[in-house]
Amino acid sequence: MIDRIFIGKGEVNMPMKLEIGDLVELKKQHPCGNHQFEILRTGADFRIKCTKCEKQVWVPRATLEKRIKKVVSSHK
């Protein structure tokens, strides 16, 4: 699997393989104290839902990928 592309002097990271229904654990916790979120929508922006209080949040892809600690479960 290719995870980096080299273009000239720099490199570009490929986007993570995230799908609707995946559960992810983020580095920072939600104000309710939970770390796990379910992905509801993918694309340039992601809509994620806290699995404890069910609050939904819109997050840009780049921000979400930086904040993900691990993928808890995947629907592959």
All heavy atoms as a GROMACS GRO file, in nm:
protein
  616
    1MET      N    1   0.084  -0.118   0.000
    1MET     CA    2   0.000   0.000   0.000
    1MET      C    3   0.089   0.124   0.000
    1MET      O    4   0.183   0.134   0.076
    1MET     CB    5  -0.089   0.000   0.124
    1MET     CG    6  -0.183   0.117   0.129
    1MET     SD    7  -0.304   0.100   0.257
    1MET     CE    8  -0.231   0.202   0.383
    2ILE      N    9   0.059   0.219  -0.085
    2ILE     CA   10   0.135   0.343  -0.093
    2ILE      C   11   0.074   0.442   0.006
    2ILE      O   12  -0.045   0.465   0.006
    2ILE     CB   13   0.129   0.402  -0.235
    2ILE    CG1   14   0.192   0.304  -0.334
    2ILE    CG2   15   0.197   0.537  -0.240
    2ILE    CD1   16   0.176   0.346  -0.477
    3ASP      N   17   0.158   0.499   0.093
    3ASP     CA   18   0.106   0.596   0.187
    3ASP      C   19   0.165   0.734   0.166
    3ASP      O   20   0.122   0.830   0.227
    3ASP     CB   21   0.127   0.551   0.332
    3ASP     CG   22   0.272   0.531   0.367
    3ASP    OD1   23   0.356   0.540   0.276
    3ASP    OD2   24   0.301   0.506   0.484
    4ARG      N   25   0.263   0.746   0.081
    4ARG     CA   26   0.321   0.877   0.051
    4ARG      C   27   0.355   0.885  -0.098
    4ARG      O   28   0.393   0.787  -0.160
    4ARG     CB   29   0.448   0.899   0.132
    4ARG     CG   30   0.425   0.905   0.279
    4ARG     CD   31   0.559   0.929   0.349
    4ARG     NE   32   0.547   0.904   0.491
    4ARG     CZ   33   0.511   0.995   0.580
    4ARG    NH1   34   0.479   1.116   0.542
    4ARG    NH2   35   0.503   0.966   0.708
    5ILE      N   36   0.340   1.004  -0.152
    5ILE     CA   37   0.378   1.029  -0.290
    5ILE      C   38   0.487   1.135  -0.288
    5ILE      O   39   0.473   1.238  -0.223
    5ILE     CB   40   0.257   1.080  -0.372
    5ILE    CG1   41   0.148   0.974  -0.377
    5ILE    CG2   42   0.300   1.120  -0.511
    5ILE    CD1   43   0.023   1.020  -0.447
    6PHE      N   44   0.594   1.110  -0.359
    6PHE     CA   45   0.704   1.206  -0.365
    6PHE      C   46   0.690   1.288  -0.492
    6PHE      O   47   0.686   1.235  -0.602
    6PHE     CB   48   0.839   1.133  -0.363
    6PHE     CG   49   0.865   1.065  -0.233
    6PHE    CD1   50   0.836   0.931  -0.215
    6PHE    CD2   51   0.918   1.135  -0.126
    6PHE    CE1   52   0.859   0.868  -0.094
    6PHE    CE2   53   0.942   1.073  -0.005
    6PHE     CZ   54   0.912   0.940   0.012
    7ILE      N   55   0.680   1.420  -0.474
    7ILE     CA   56   0.668   1.511  -0.587
    7ILE      C   57   0.781   1.612  -0.574
    7ILE      O   58   0.780   1.695  -0.485
    7ILE     CB   59   0.532   1.583  -0.587
    7ILE    CG1   60   0.420   1.481  -0.592
    7ILE    CG2   61   0.524   1.681  -0.701
    7ILE    CD1   62   0.283   1.540  -0.576
    8GLY      N   63   0.878   1.603  -0.663
    8GLY     CA   64   0.990   1.697  -0.656
    8GLY      C   65   1.067   1.678  -0.525
    8GLY      O   66   1.109   1.569  -0.492
    9LYS      N   67   1.083   1.786  -0.450
    9LYS     CA   68   1.159   1.782  -0.326
    9LYS      C   69   1.072   1.747  -0.205
    9LYS      O   70   1.122   1.707  -0.103
    9LYS     CB   71   1.226   1.917  -0.302
    9LYS     CG   72   1.330   1.950  -0.406
    9LYS     CD   73   1.394   2.084  -0.377
    9LYS     CE   74   1.495   2.117  -0.485
    9LYS     NZ   75   1.557   2.247  -0.463
   10GLY      N   76   0.940   1.766  -0.214
   10GLY     CA   77   0.852   1.742  -0.101
   10GLY      C   78   0.774   1.613  -0.114
   10GLY      O   79   0.789   1.538  -0.210
   11GLU      N   80   0.691   1.586  -0.017
   11GLU     CA   81   0.606   1.468  -0.021
   11GLU      C   82   0.465   1.507   0.021
   11GLU      O   83   0.444   1.602   0.096
   11GLU     CB   84   0.659   1.357   0.069
   11GLU     CG   85   0.666   1.394   0.216
   11GLU     CD   86   0.726   1.282   0.299
   11GLU    OE1   87   0.838   1.240   0.270
   11GLU    OE2   88   0.658   1.240   0.393
   12VAL      N   89   0.368   1.431  -0.028
   12VAL     CA   90   0.228   1.457   0.002
   12VAL      C   91   0.169   1.330   0.062
   12VAL      O   92   0.184   1.222   0.006
   12VAL     CB   93   0.150   1.494  -0.127
   12VAL    CG1   94   0.003   1.514  -0.096
   12VAL    CG2   95   0.210   1.617  -0.192
   13ASN      N   96   0.103   1.341   0.178
   13ASN     CA   97   0.040   1.225   0.240
   13ASN      C   98  -0.094   1.197   0.173
   13ASN      O   99  -0.169   1.288   0.140
   13ASN     CB  100   0.017   1.249   0.390
   13ASN     CG  101   0.146   1.251   0.466
   13ASN    OD1  102   0.243   1.190   0.425
   13ASN    ND2  103   0.147   1.320   0.578
   14MET      N  104  -0.122   1.069   0.155
   14MET     CA  105  -0.250   1.028   0.098
   14MET      C  106  -0.357   1.035   0.207
   14MET      O  107  -0.326   1.012   0.324
   14MET     CB  108  -0.241   0.885   0.044
   14MET     CG  109  -0.141   0.869  -0.068
   14MET     SD  110  -0.187   0.957  -0.217
   14MET     CE  111  -0.328   0.865  -0.267
   15PRO      N  112  -0.483   1.064   0.171
   15PRO     CA  113  -0.588   1.069   0.272
   15PRO      C  114  -0.613   0.930   0.334
   15PRO      O  115  -0.593   0.827   0.268
   15PRO     CB  116  -0.711   1.117   0.195
   15PRO     CG  117  -0.677   1.110   0.052
   15PRO     CD  118  -0.529   1.097   0.039
   16MET      N  119  -0.655   0.930   0.459
   16MET     CA  120  -0.685   0.804   0.529
   16MET      C  121  -0.809   0.740   0.468
   16MET      O  122  -0.896   0.809   0.415
   16MET     CB  123  -0.712   0.832   0.678
   16MET     CG  124  -0.592   0.880   0.753
   16MET     SD  125  -0.630   0.920   0.925
   16MET     CE  126  -0.657   0.756   0.990
   17LYS      N  127  -0.816   0.608   0.478
   17LYS     CA  128  -0.933   0.534   0.429
   17LYS      C  129  -1.038   0.532   0.540
   17LYS      O  130  -1.038   0.442   0.626
   17LYS     CB  131  -0.894   0.390   0.391
   17LYS     CG  132  -0.788   0.381   0.286
   17LYS     CD  133  -0.842   0.407   0.149
   17LYS     CE  134  -0.733   0.384   0.047
   17LYS     NZ  135  -0.772   0.420  -0.085
   18LEU      N  136  -1.125   0.630   0.542
   18LEU     CA  137  -1.232   0.640   0.641
   18LEU      C  138  -1.365   0.630   0.569
   18LEU      O  139  -1.384   0.692   0.465
   18LEU     CB  140  -1.222   0.772   0.718
   18LEU     CG  141  -1.094   0.793   0.799
   18LEU    CD1  142  -1.086   0.936   0.850
   18LEU    CD2  143  -1.088   0.695   0.914
   19GLU      N  144  -1.457   0.552   0.626
   19GLU     CA  145  -1.587   0.532   0.564
   19GLU      C  146  -1.698   0.563   0.664
   19GLU      O  147  -1.676   0.567   0.785
   19GLU     CB  148  -1.600   0.387   0.516
   19GLU     CG  149  -1.499   0.349   0.411
   19GLU     CD  150  -1.513   0.205   0.365
   19GLU    OE1  151  -1.613   0.140   0.402
   19GLU    OE2  152  -1.423   0.158   0.295
   20ILE      N  153  -1.818   0.581   0.611
   20ILE     CA  154  -1.935   0.604   0.695
   20ILE      C  155  -1.956   0.483   0.785
   20ILE      O  156  -1.949   0.369   0.741
   20ILE     CB  157  -2.060   0.630   0.608
   20ILE    CG1  158  -2.040   0.760   0.528
   20ILE    CG2  159  -2.185   0.639   0.693
   20ILE    CD1  160  -2.146   0.787   0.426
   21GLY      N  161  -1.980   0.508   0.913
   21GLY     CA  162  -2.002   0.401   1.009
   21GLY      C  163  -1.880   0.363   1.089
   21GLY      O  164  -1.890   0.292   1.188
   22ASP      N  165  -1.761   0.409   1.047
   22ASP     CA  166  -1.638   0.379   1.122
   22ASP      C  167  -1.641   0.450   1.257
   22ASP      O  168  -1.691   0.561   1.268
   22ASP     CB  169  -1.515   0.425   1.045
   22ASP     CG  170  -1.486   0.341   0.922
   22ASP    OD1  171  -1.555   0.241   0.901
   22ASP    OD2  172  -1.393   0.378   0.847
   23LEU      N  173  -1.586   0.384   1.358
   23LEU     CA  174  -1.569   0.445   1.490
   23LEU      C  175  -1.422   0.483   1.506
   23LEU      O  176  -1.335   0.400   1.482
   23LEU     CB  177  -1.608   0.350   1.602
   23LEU     CG  178  -1.757   0.321   1.618
   23LEU    CD1  179  -1.779   0.217   1.727
   23LEU    CD2  180  -1.834   0.446   1.649
   24VAL      N  181  -1.397   0.609   1.542
   24VAL     CA  182  -1.261   0.656   1.560
   24VAL      C  183  -1.244   0.711   1.700
   24VAL      O  184  -1.338   0.762   1.760
   24VAL     CB  185  -1.223   0.764   1.456
   24VAL    CG1  186  -1.219   0.706   1.317
   24VAL    CG2  187  -1.318   0.882   1.461
   25GLU      N  188  -1.122   0.697   1.752
   25GLU     CA  189  -1.088   0.754   1.882
   25GLU      C  190  -0.998   0.874   1.856
   25GLU      O  191  -0.896   0.863   1.788
   25GLU     CB  192  -1.015   0.651   1.968
   25GLU     CG  193  -0.986   0.701   2.107
   25GLU     CD  194  -0.924   0.594   2.195
   25GLU    OE1  195  -0.964   0.477   2.183
   25GLU    OE2  196  -0.835   0.629   2.274
   26LEU      N  197  -1.038   0.990   1.910
   26LEU     CA  198  -0.961   1.112   1.890
   26LEU      C  199  -0.866   1.137   2.006
   26LEU      O  200  -0.886   1.086   2.117
   26LEU     CB  201  -1.056   1.232   1.874
   26LEU     CG  202  -1.157   1.222   1.760
   26LEU    CD1  203  -1.235   1.352   1.749
   26LEU    CD2  204  -1.091   1.190   1.628
   27LYS      N  205  -0.762   1.216   1.982
   27LYS     CA  206  -0.663   1.248   2.084
   27LYS      C  207  -0.724   1.332   2.196
   27LYS      O  208  -0.695   1.311   2.313
   27LYS     CB  209  -0.545   1.322   2.022
   27LYS     CG  210  -0.466   1.238   1.924
   27LYS     CD  211  -0.358   1.320   1.857
   27LYS     CE  212  -0.288   1.238   1.750
   27LYS     NZ  213  -0.193   1.318   1.673
   28LYS      N  214  -0.806   1.431   2.157
   28LYS     CA  215  -0.870   1.518   2.256
   28LYS      C  216  -1.012   1.471   2.281
   28LYS      O  217  -1.081   1.428   2.189
   28LYS     CB  218  -0.872   1.662   2.208
   28LYS     CG  219  -0.735   1.724   2.196
   28LYS     CD  220  -0.746   1.869   2.159
   28LYS     CE  221  -0.609   1.934   2.153
   28LYS     NZ  222  -0.616   2.077   2.120
   29GLN      N  223  -1.057   1.483   2.404
   29GLN     CA  224  -1.192   1.438   2.436
   29GLN      C  225  -1.296   1.545   2.409
   29GLN      O  226  -1.266   1.664   2.405
   29GLN     CB  227  -1.200   1.392   2.581
   29GLN     CG  228  -1.183   1.502   2.684
   29GLN     CD  229  -1.185   1.447   2.824
   29GLN    OE1  230  -1.180   1.328   2.845
   29GLN    NE2  231  -1.190   1.535   2.921
   30HIS      N  232  -1.419   1.502   2.389
   30HIS     CA  233  -1.534   1.589   2.373
   30HIS      C  234  -1.566   1.648   2.511
   30HIS      O  235  -1.530   1.588   2.612
   30HIS     CB  236  -1.651   1.505   2.319
   30HIS     CG  237  -1.768   1.584   2.275
   30HIS    ND1  238  -1.884   1.586   2.346
   30HIS    CD2  239  -1.786   1.665   2.168
   30HIS    CE1  240  -1.971   1.664   2.284
   30HIS    NE2  241  -1.914   1.713   2.176
   31PRO      N  242  -1.632   1.764   2.520
   31PRO     CA  243  -1.665   1.820   2.651
   31PRO      C  244  -1.742   1.726   2.744
   31PRO      O  245  -1.735   1.739   2.866
   31PRO     CB  246  -1.749   1.943   2.617
   31PRO     CG  247  -1.697   1.986   2.484
   31PRO     CD  248  -1.664   1.858   2.412
   32CYS      N  249  -1.812   1.627   2.688
   32CYS     CA  250  -1.885   1.530   2.771
   32CYS      C  251  -1.792   1.425   2.831
   32CYS      O  252  -1.833   1.345   2.914
   32CYS     CB  253  -1.998   1.464   2.692
   32CYS     SG  254  -1.942   1.347   2.568
   33GLY      N  255  -1.664   1.422   2.787
   33GLY     CA  256  -1.566   1.328   2.842
   33GLY      C  257  -1.539   1.207   2.755
   33GLY      O  258  -1.460   1.121   2.790
   34ASN      N  259  -1.602   1.199   2.640
   34ASN     CA  260  -1.588   1.083   2.551
   34ASN      C  261  -1.480   1.107   2.446
   34ASN      O  262  -1.458   1.220   2.402
   34ASN     CB  263  -1.722   1.057   2.482
   34ASN     CG  264  -1.724   0.927   2.407
   34ASN    OD1  265  -1.656   0.832   2.442
   34ASN    ND2  266  -1.803   0.922   2.301
   35HIS      N  267  -1.412   1.001   2.403
   35HIS     CA  268  -1.310   1.008   2.299
   35HIS      C  269  -1.355   0.945   2.168
   35HIS      O  270  -1.290   0.964   2.066
   35HIS     CB  271  -1.182   0.936   2.344
   35HIS     CG  272  -1.103   1.010   2.446
   35HIS    ND1  273  -1.008   1.103   2.415
   35HIS    CD2  274  -1.106   1.006   2.581
   35HIS    CE1  275  -0.954   1.151   2.524
   35HIS    NE2  276  -1.012   1.093   2.628
   36GLN      N  277  -1.463   0.865   2.168
   36GLN     CA  278  -1.503   0.791   2.048
   36GLN      C  279  -1.614   0.862   1.971
   36GLN      O  280  -1.710   0.913   2.029
   36GLN     CB  281  -1.551   0.651   2.086
   36GLN     CG  282  -1.439   0.562   2.131
   36GLN     CD  283  -1.482   0.419   2.148
   36GLN    OE1  284  -1.600   0.386   2.131
   36GLN    NE2  285  -1.388   0.333   2.181
   37PHE      N  286  -1.596   0.863   1.838
   37PHE     CA  287  -1.692   0.928   1.749
   37PHE      C  288  -1.723   0.836   1.632
   37PHE      O  289  -1.638   0.759   1.588
   37PHE     CB  290  -1.633   1.058   1.695
   37PHE     CG  291  -1.619   1.166   1.798
   37PHE    CD1  292  -1.510   1.169   1.883
   37PHE    CD2  293  -1.715   1.264   1.812
   37PHE    CE1  294  -1.496   1.267   1.979
   37PHE    CE2  295  -1.703   1.363   1.907
   37PHE     CZ  296  -1.593   1.365   1.991
   38GLU      N  297  -1.844   0.846   1.581
   38GLU     CA  298  -1.887   0.770   1.463
   38GLU      C  299  -1.888   0.864   1.344
   38GLU      O  300  -1.934   0.978   1.354
   38GLU     CB  301  -2.027   0.713   1.485
   38GLU     CG  302  -2.080   0.638   1.366
   38GLU     CD  303  -2.222   0.589   1.383
   38GLU    OE1  304  -2.280   0.611   1.491
   38GLU    OE2  305  -2.276   0.530   1.288
   39ILE      N  306  -1.837   0.818   1.230
   39ILE     CA  307  -1.835   0.898   1.108
   39ILE      C  308  -1.971   0.887   1.039
   39ILE      O  309  -2.016   0.777   1.008
   39ILE     CB  310  -1.721   0.854   1.015
   39ILE    CG1  311  -1.588   0.879   1.084
   39ILE    CG2  312  -1.730   0.928   0.881
   39ILE    CD1  313  -1.468   0.831   1.006
   40LEU      N  314  -2.035   1.002   1.017
   40LEU     CA  315  -2.167   1.005   0.952
   40LEU      C  316  -2.160   1.049   0.806
   40LEU      O  317  -2.247   1.015   0.727
   40LEU     CB  318  -2.261   1.099   1.029
   40LEU     CG  319  -2.286   1.066   1.175
   40LEU    CD1  320  -2.374   1.172   1.238
   40LEU    CD2  321  -2.352   0.930   1.188
   41ARG      N  322  -2.060   1.131   0.770
   41ARG     CA  323  -2.046   1.181   0.634
   41ARG      C  324  -1.898   1.199   0.605
   41ARG      O  325  -1.822   1.242   0.691
   41ARG     CB  326  -2.116   1.315   0.618
   41ARG     CG  327  -2.112   1.372   0.479
   41ARG     CD  328  -2.174   1.511   0.475
   41ARG     NE  329  -2.173   1.567   0.342
   41ARG     CZ  330  -2.069   1.627   0.286
   41ARG    NH1  331  -1.957   1.639   0.352
   41ARG    NH2  332  -2.077   1.675   0.163
   42THR      N  333  -1.858   1.165   0.482
   42THR     CA  334  -1.718   1.180   0.442
   42THR      C  335  -1.708   1.277   0.325
   42THR      O  336  -1.807   1.310   0.262
   42THR     CB  337  -1.656   1.046   0.401
   42THR    OG1  338  -1.727   0.996   0.288
   42THR    CG2  339  -1.661   0.946   0.513
   43GLY      N  340  -1.588   1.320   0.296
   43GLY     CA  341  -1.563   1.413   0.186
   43GLY      C  342  -1.456   1.512   0.229
   43GLY      O  343  -1.368   1.481   0.308
   44ALA      N  344  -1.465   1.635   0.177
   44ALA     CA  345  -1.371   1.740   0.217
   44ALA      C  346  -1.392   1.775   0.364
   44ALA      O  347  -1.298   1.807   0.436
   44ALA     CB  348  -1.388   1.863   0.131
   45ASP      N  349  -1.519   1.772   0.407
   45ASP     CA  350  -1.556   1.791   0.547
   45ASP      C  351  -1.620   1.664   0.598
   45ASP      O  352  -1.692   1.596   0.523
   45ASP     CB  353  -1.655   1.906   0.563
   45ASP     CG  354  -1.596   2.040   0.526
   45ASP    OD1  355  -1.476   2.060   0.553
   45ASP    OD2  356  -1.668   2.124   0.472
   46PHE      N  357  -1.596   1.631   0.723
   46PHE     CA  358  -1.656   1.512   0.784
   46PHE      C  359  -1.760   1.555   0.886
   46PHE      O  360  -1.743   1.656   0.955
   46PHE     CB  361  -1.548   1.431   0.858
   46PHE     CG  362  -1.470   1.340   0.768
   46PHE    CD1  363  -1.381   1.390   0.675
   46PHE    CD2  364  -1.486   1.203   0.777
   46PHE    CE1  365  -1.308   1.307   0.594
   46PHE    CE2  366  -1.413   1.118   0.695
   46PHE     CZ  367  -1.324   1.171   0.603
   47ARG      N  368  -1.868   1.479   0.895
   47ARG     CA  369  -1.964   1.498   1.005
   47ARG      C  370  -1.946   1.378   1.096
   47ARG      O  371  -1.958   1.263   1.053
   47ARG     CB  372  -2.108   1.506   0.954
   47ARG     CG  373  -2.204   1.547   1.066
   47ARG     CD  374  -2.342   1.574   1.013
   47ARG     NE  375  -2.405   1.445   0.986
   47ARG     CZ  376  -2.503   1.427   0.899
   47ARG    NH1  377  -2.549   1.526   0.828
   47ARG    NH2  378  -2.554   1.308   0.882
   48ILE      N  379  -1.912   1.406   1.222
   48ILE     CA  380  -1.891   1.299   1.319
   48ILE      C  381  -1.988   1.317   1.435
   48ILE      O  382  -2.033   1.428   1.463
   48ILE     CB  383  -1.745   1.294   1.369
   48ILE    CG1  384  -1.705   1.427   1.433
   48ILE    CG2  385  -1.651   1.256   1.257
   48ILE    CD1  386  -1.567   1.427   1.495
   49LYS      N  387  -2.021   1.205   1.501
   49LYS     CA  388  -2.116   1.207   1.612
   49LYS      C  389  -2.051   1.146   1.735
   49LYS      O  390  -1.993   1.036   1.727
   49LYS     CB  391  -2.242   1.128   1.576
   49LYS     CG  392  -2.345   1.121   1.687
   49LYS     CD  393  -2.471   1.050   1.644
   49LYS     CE  394  -2.447   0.901   1.635
   49LYS     NZ  395  -2.569   0.824   1.613
   50CYS      N  396  -2.059   1.215   1.848
   50CYS     CA  397  -2.009   1.162   1.975
   50CYS      C  398  -2.095   1.042   2.011
   50CYS      O  399  -2.218   1.048   2.006
   50CYS     CB  400  -2.018   1.270   2.083
   50CYS     SG  401  -1.971   1.213   2.246
   51THR      N  402  -2.032   0.930   2.048
   51THR     CA  403  -2.108   0.809   2.079
   51THR      C  404  -2.171   0.813   2.218
   51THR      O  405  -2.254   0.730   2.248
   51THR     CB  406  -2.019   0.685   2.067
   51THR    OG1  407  -1.906   0.700   2.153
   51THR    CG2  408  -1.972   0.664   1.924
   52LYS      N  409  -2.132   0.911   2.301
   52LYS     CA  410  -2.188   0.921   2.436
   52LYS      C  411  -2.309   1.015   2.440
   52LYS      O  412  -2.417   0.975   2.480
   52LYS     CB  413  -2.081   0.968   2.533
   52LYS     CG  414  -2.127   0.975   2.677
   52LYS     CD  415  -2.013   1.014   2.770
   52LYS     CE  416  -2.059   1.025   2.914
   52LYS     NZ  417  -1.949   1.070   3.001
   53CYS      N  418  -2.290   1.140   2.395
   53CYS     CA  419  -2.399   1.239   2.405
   53CYS      C  420  -2.470   1.262   2.272
   53CYS      O  421  -2.568   1.335   2.265
   53CYS     CB  422  -2.346   1.372   2.458
   53CYS     SG  423  -2.238   1.460   2.345
   54GLU      N  424  -2.421   1.200   2.163
   54GLU     CA  425  -2.479   1.205   2.029
   54GLU      C  426  -2.478   1.344   1.965
   54GLU      O  427  -2.553   1.372   1.873
   54GLU     CB  428  -2.619   1.145   2.027
   54GLU     CG  429  -2.618   0.999   2.068
   54GLU     CD  430  -2.752   0.929   2.047
   54GLU    OE1  431  -2.847   0.995   2.002
   54GLU    OE2  432  -2.758   0.809   2.074
   55LYS      N  433  -2.392   1.433   2.012
   55LYS     CA  434  -2.374   1.565   1.951
   55LYS      C  435  -2.300   1.547   1.819
   55LYS      O  436  -2.204   1.470   1.811
   55LYS     CB  437  -2.294   1.654   2.046
   55LYS     CG  438  -2.252   1.787   1.990
   55LYS     CD  439  -2.366   1.884   1.993
   55LYS     CE  440  -2.312   2.022   1.948
   55LYS     NZ  441  -2.416   2.117   1.933
   56GLN      N  442  -2.345   1.617   1.714
   56GLN     CA  443  -2.281   1.607   1.583
   56GLN      C  444  -2.195   1.730   1.556
   56GLN      O  445  -2.232   1.842   1.591
   56GLN     CB  446  -2.386   1.593   1.474
   56GLN     CG  447  -2.464   1.463   1.485
   56GLN     CD  448  -2.563   1.446   1.373
   56GLN    OE1  449  -2.556   1.513   1.271
   56GLN    NE2  450  -2.656   1.353   1.391
   57VAL      N  451  -2.079   1.707   1.495
   57VAL     CA  452  -1.982   1.813   1.470
   57VAL      C  453  -1.931   1.800   1.326
   57VAL      O  454  -1.907   1.690   1.279
   57VAL     CB  455  -1.861   1.800   1.567
   57VAL    CG1  456  -1.762   1.912   1.545
   57VAL    CG2  457  -1.908   1.797   1.711
   58TRP      N  458  -1.914   1.914   1.257
   58TRP     CA  459  -1.852   1.917   1.125
   58TRP      C  460  -1.704   1.950   1.142
   58TRP      O  461  -1.669   2.045   1.211
   58TRP     CB  462  -1.917   2.024   1.037
   58TRP     CG  463  -2.052   1.985   0.988
   58TRP    CD1  464  -2.170   2.003   1.053
   58TRP    CD2  465  -2.084   1.920   0.867
   58TRP    NE1  466  -2.274   1.954   0.979
   58TRP    CE2  467  -2.224   1.902   0.863
   58TRP    CE3  468  -2.008   1.874   0.760
   58TRP    CZ2  469  -2.289   1.842   0.757
   58TRP    CZ3  470  -2.074   1.814   0.653
   58TRP    CH2  471  -2.212   1.798   0.652
   59VAL      N  472  -1.616   1.870   1.080
   59VAL     CA  473  -1.472   1.887   1.093
   59VAL      C  474  -1.409   1.874   0.954
   59VAL      O  475  -1.439   1.779   0.882
   59VAL     CB  476  -1.412   1.779   1.187
   59VAL    CG1  477  -1.263   1.802   1.206
   59VAL    CG2  478  -1.484   1.776   1.320
   60PRO      N  479  -1.317   1.965   0.917
   60PRO     CA  480  -1.245   1.948   0.790
   60PRO      C  481  -1.160   1.820   0.792
   60PRO      O  482  -1.112   1.778   0.897
   60PRO     CB  483  -1.154   2.071   0.782
   60PRO     CG  484  -1.214   2.170   0.876
   60PRO     CD  485  -1.283   2.090   0.983
   61ARG      N  486  -1.143   1.759   0.675
   61ARG     CA  487  -1.069   1.632   0.664
   61ARG      C  488  -0.930   1.641   0.725
   61ARG      O  489  -0.889   1.555   0.803
   61ARG     CB  490  -1.056   1.588   0.518
   61ARG     CG  491  -0.969   1.464   0.500
   61ARG     CD  492  -0.949   1.427   0.356
   61ARG     NE  493  -1.066   1.360   0.301
   61ARG     CZ  494  -1.090   1.230   0.312
   61ARG    NH1  495  -1.009   1.153   0.380
   61ARG    NH2  496  -1.197   1.177   0.258
   62ALA      N  497  -0.854   1.745   0.692
   62ALA     CA  498  -0.716   1.759   0.741
   62ALA      C  499  -0.713   1.764   0.894
   62ALA      O  500  -0.629   1.702   0.958
   62ALA     CB  501  -0.651   1.883   0.682
   63THR      N  502  -0.806   1.838   0.954
   63THR     CA  503  -0.812   1.850   1.099
   63THR      C  504  -0.846   1.716   1.163
   63THR      O  505  -0.783   1.676   1.261
   63THR     CB  506  -0.916   1.955   1.140
   63THR    OG1  507  -0.886   2.079   1.076
   63THR    CG2  508  -0.918   1.975   1.291
   64LEU      N  509  -0.944   1.646   1.108
   64LEU     CA  510  -0.985   1.517   1.163
   64LEU      C  511  -0.871   1.416   1.155
   64LEU      O  512  -0.845   1.345   1.252
   64LEU     CB  513  -1.108   1.463   1.092
   64LEU     CG  514  -1.161   1.330   1.144
   64LEU    CD1  515  -1.210   1.344   1.288
   64LEU    CD2  516  -1.270   1.276   1.056
   65GLU      N  517  -0.802   1.410   1.042
   65GLU     CA  518  -0.693   1.314   1.026
   65GLU      C  519  -0.581   1.339   1.126
   65GLU      O  520  -0.519   1.245   1.175
   65GLU     CB  521  -0.640   1.316   0.883
   65GLU     CG  522  -0.736   1.254   0.785
   65GLU     CD  523  -0.682   1.248   0.643
   65GLU    OE1  524  -0.570   1.298   0.618
   65GLU    OE2  525  -0.752   1.194   0.557
   66LYS      N  526  -0.555   1.464   1.160
   66LYS     CA  527  -0.453   1.496   1.260
   66LYS      C  528  -0.496   1.456   1.400
   66LYS      O  529  -0.414   1.420   1.483
   66LYS     CB  530  -0.422   1.646   1.259
   66LYS     CG  531  -0.345   1.691   1.137
   66LYS     CD  532  -0.324   1.840   1.140
   66LYS     CE  533  -0.263   1.890   1.011
   66LYS     NZ  534  -0.250   2.036   1.009
   67ARG      N  535  -0.628   1.464   1.428
   67ARG     CA  536  -0.679   1.437   1.562
   67ARG      C  537  -0.707   1.290   1.591
   67ARG      O  538  -0.727   1.253   1.705
   67ARG     CB  539  -0.807   1.518   1.585
   67ARG     CG  540  -0.782   1.666   1.594
   67ARG     CD  541  -0.908   1.740   1.625
   67ARG     NE  542  -0.884   1.883   1.630
   67ARG     CZ  543  -0.977   1.973   1.647
   67ARG    NH1  544  -1.103   1.936   1.661
   67ARG    NH2  545  -0.946   2.101   1.649
   68ILE      N  546  -0.709   1.206   1.488
   68ILE     CA  547  -0.740   1.064   1.509
   68ILE      C  548  -0.624   0.994   1.577
   68ILE      O  549  -0.510   0.999   1.531
   68ILE     CB  550  -0.775   0.994   1.376
   68ILE    CG1  551  -0.909   1.045   1.326
   68ILE    CG2  552  -0.778   0.843   1.394
   68ILE    CD1  553  -0.952   0.986   1.194
   69LYS      N  554  -0.655   0.927   1.687
   69LYS     CA  555  -0.556   0.846   1.760
   69LYS      C  556  -0.554   0.705   1.701
   69LYS      O  557  -0.449   0.648   1.677
   69LYS     CB  558  -0.593   0.843   1.908
   69LYS     CG  559  -0.493   0.777   1.997
   69LYS     CD  560  -0.537   0.793   2.142
   69LYS     CE  561  -0.434   0.738   2.238
   69LYS     NZ  562  -0.476   0.757   2.377
   70LYS      N  563  -0.674   0.647   1.681
   70LYS     CA  564  -0.685   0.515   1.619
   70LYS      C  565  -0.826   0.494   1.566
   70LYS      O  566  -0.920   0.558   1.611
   70LYS     CB  567  -0.646   0.404   1.716
   70LYS     CG  568  -0.742   0.386   1.831
   70LYS     CD  569  -0.696   0.271   1.921
   70LYS     CE  570  -0.788   0.259   2.042
   70LYS     NZ  571  -0.750   0.148   2.128
   71VAL      N  572  -0.837   0.400   1.472
   71VAL     CA  573  -0.968   0.358   1.421
   71VAL      C  574  -1.011   0.238   1.506
   71VAL      O  575  -0.945   0.135   1.505
   71VAL     CB  576  -0.961   0.322   1.270
   71VAL    CG1  577  -1.095   0.271   1.223
   71VAL    CG2  578  -0.915   0.441   1.190
   72VAL      N  579  -1.120   0.254   1.581
   72VAL     CA  580  -1.167   0.150   1.672
   72VAL      C  581  -1.230   0.036   1.595
   72VAL      O  582  -1.198  -0.080   1.616
   72VAL     CB  583  -1.266   0.209   1.776
   72VAL    CG1  584  -1.318   0.100   1.868
   72VAL    CG2  585  -1.199   0.319   1.857
   73SER      N  586  -1.324   0.068   1.507
   73SER     CA  587  -1.386  -0.036   1.423
   73SER      C  588  -1.410   0.022   1.284
   73SER      O  589  -1.437   0.139   1.268
   73SER     CB  590  -1.516  -0.087   1.483
   73SER     OG  591  -1.617   0.012   1.478
   74SER      N  592  -1.398  -0.065   1.185
   74SER     CA  593  -1.410  -0.023   1.046
   74SER      C  594  -1.512  -0.112   0.976
   74SER      O  595  -1.520  -0.231   1.004
   74SER     CB  596  -1.274  -0.034   0.979
   74SER     OG  597  -1.283   0.005   0.845
   75HIS      N  598  -1.588  -0.055   0.885
   75HIS     CA  599  -1.688  -0.131   0.808
   75HIS      C  600  -1.634  -0.164   0.671
   75HIS      O  601  -1.679  -0.115   0.570
   75HIS     CB  602  -1.815  -0.048   0.793
   75HIS     CG  603  -1.892  -0.034   0.919
   75HIS    ND1  604  -1.839  -0.045   1.044
   75HIS    CD2  605  -2.023  -0.009   0.939
   75HIS    CE1  606  -1.931  -0.026   1.134
   75HIS    NE2  607  -2.044  -0.003   1.074
   76LYS      N  608  -1.529  -0.245   0.664
   76LYS     CA  609  -1.468  -0.281   0.534
   76LYS      C  610  -1.513  -0.416   0.491
   76LYS      O  611  -1.552  -0.500   0.559
   76LYS     CB  612  -1.316  -0.276   0.546
   76LYS     CG  613  -1.267  -0.135   0.563
   76LYS     CD  614  -1.117  -0.133   0.567
   76LYS     CE  615  -1.070   0.011   0.584
   76LYS     NZ  616  -0.928   0.021   0.590
   0.00000   0.00000   0.00000
